[in-house]
Every structure is written in C-alpha cells, then in structure tokens.
Amino acid sequence: MKILVTGSAGFIGFHVSKHLLDRGDSVVGLDNFNPYYDVTIKENRNKELEKSSNFTCARLDLGDKDGVNALFEQEKFDVVCNLAAQAGVRYSLTHPHEYINSNITGFLNILEACRHNKVPRLVYASSSSVYGGNTKLPFSEKDRVDTPISLYAASKKSNELMAHCYSHLFDFQTVGHRFFTVYGPWGRPDMAMWLFTKAILEDRPISVFNNGDMQRDFTYIDDIVQGVVASLDRDGLEQCEVFNLGNNNSENLSELIELIEECLGKKAQKNLLPMQPGDVKATFADIEHAQAKLGFIPKTKIHEGVPRFINWYKSYFSL
C-alpha cells in the first residue's frame, strides 16, 4: 500500500513508519520538525527512515491546508495514519494555541483531505488523557469522557468527535487509538522514562510528582505498533472505532524509578513535588475491545521494556 504517516519523525510515527517500510509498503512521512523538544532526534529518526527507497519525507505542517491538499492530490494514498500532534499535558497550560493549530485545525485538514480524495480509512492518535479525572479503573472505551482536565486532552476528545462526524457524513472509516504512556527506544525526551534516565546519569535530582504516588499503564512501543498496524489492515471494523492501546497493567511510579536505578546501577536523587495541574493520579487500560477486533495482545512487561530503552539510550549517546 501507499500510506501517509503524519508525525513520521515523532516517536510513535517513526516506529510505525519503519514497520511498514520493513514489510514492503510505500510510506510518505509528513512532519514539521517543530522544536517542542530537541529537533536532532527527529532528524536522526528521519535519517533512519530515509535508508529505505520506499520512504518519502514531506516537510509540512498540518495547519497548512493548501500544502496538505496538494500532497493528497499528488500521492493518492490507500490509507492515512495521522500520528502528528502537539503532545504534552503540561505544555498545553502555557502554549494553548499550538494545540489548536496542530490538533484541531491540522486534524480538520486531514479529515477534509481524506474526504475529498476518497481515502477509505483514516487511523489516528487519540490519548488516554481523554479519561480526565475518571477514577474507575481500568478505563474502558464505554466510559464517559466529557470531563477533560487539560487542553491537550480536550483536543484529543475533539478529534474523536470530529472523526465520528466525518465517518457519519462522508462514508469513510475512522479508527482512533487512545495511547497509554508509550515508551521505548527512540522515545520522547520530554517523558518520564527519558527525563529520569538522563538526570540520574548526570547526578541531578529527578522531579517526582504527587510524592511518587502515581500509577501509569506503561506500554512498550512495539506493542503500540502492533495495534496501529492491525487497525490499518483489519477487515470487519465498524465505520467509526475507538480503541484503548495499553499494556493492561498499572505500574507505580516508584517501581519504575527503582527499575531504572537498577538498570543504571545508580540511585536517583528525588525532588518530591505535589500533583501538577492537568495530571491524573492513575491510568489503566481495559483492552478487551482491541483484543477482540484487532487481535491486540501486548507482550512486553515493564521489566523487559525498561532495560531495552536504557540500552538504546546508552548506545545512542555513546555512554
């Protein structure tokens, strides 16, 4: 197939693109290489993808409606995988307009381009953050998600509503994924796994929010890729679908820190802080729907995934 992957220089987009290229698909990767975090790692991910003759990089912003339309008209995609977004809960408190431009306007541009170019299926990234302050665990797709507690979460819930409208009105499939705390090689420098590893190696204190009383459903990148690719391929999906993609385990933050310490052979200096605005205390994915429809079975436990990340980190920085 010829597949558009937006956010191809991002963490999840890179891994999805690489998997598709490895199995023989043609991938056009769209990314604006924005400086939300160090652009160097985005450029290095892109260099890895450009090793394949079946990969084309389109340096383009989703907010550029004319540019997006021209790309769709030129390439005639078989399916679209929209993984580009302005990420980060805390950043949304200080840079709200970035989220509207990328996650709302940019997503609308993708929907419109799919509509007018007769793309039969759009797979896109939502987020576990749509569950907001829900306290019933595990989180199910059947739960109400109309009380987001960050603009990032609100933008992702908006994506789900917009996708539903377009599926209903214009007769193409949309498949959304609520990702749960994804980690692994080539990860994001703004996320806890990377921040903790970097700080411990540099003998700096780590910021531990809510005094460490936090639980997250840490999900290894290879498992996420399995779910995303299945949603590109599978027959028998409904016109509009939303799936949780998580590890179906909720790990305590203190246990994650202990595992990182063990892998690095160094103890962390901890700066204990209160809960931050927009954060939630716990996440935990009910994956029954994804198991039934996508054959999604996460295989990587955190005690396997964290060492893989740290080994990659040390190799990447020649430590």
Secondary structure as UniProt FT lines:
FT   STRAND          2..6
FT   TURN            7..9
FT   HELIX           11..22
FT   TURN            23..24
FT   STRAND          26..31
FT   TURN            35..36
FT   HELIX           39..49
FT   TURN            50..51
FT   TURN            53..54
FT   STRAND          55..59
FT   TURN            62..63
FT   HELIX           65..75
FT   STRAND          79..82
FT   TURN            89..90
FT   HELIX           91..94
FT   HELIX           96..99
FT   HELIX           100..105
FT   HELIX           106..116
FT   TURN            117..118
FT   STRAND          121..125
FT   HELIX           128..131
FT   TURN            132..133
FT   TURN            141..142
FT   HELIX           151..170
FT   STRAND          173..179
FT   STRAND          182..183
FT   TURN            185..186
FT   TURN            189..190
FT   HELIX           192..201
FT   TURN            202..203
FT   STRAND          206..209
FT   HELIX           210..212
FT   STRAND          215..216
FT   STRAND          219..220
FT   HELIX           221..233
FT   STRAND          240..245
FT   STRAND          251..252
FT   HELIX           253..264
FT   STRAND          270..273
FT   TURN            277..278
FT   HELIX           288..294
FT   HELIX           302..316
FT   TURN            317..318
//
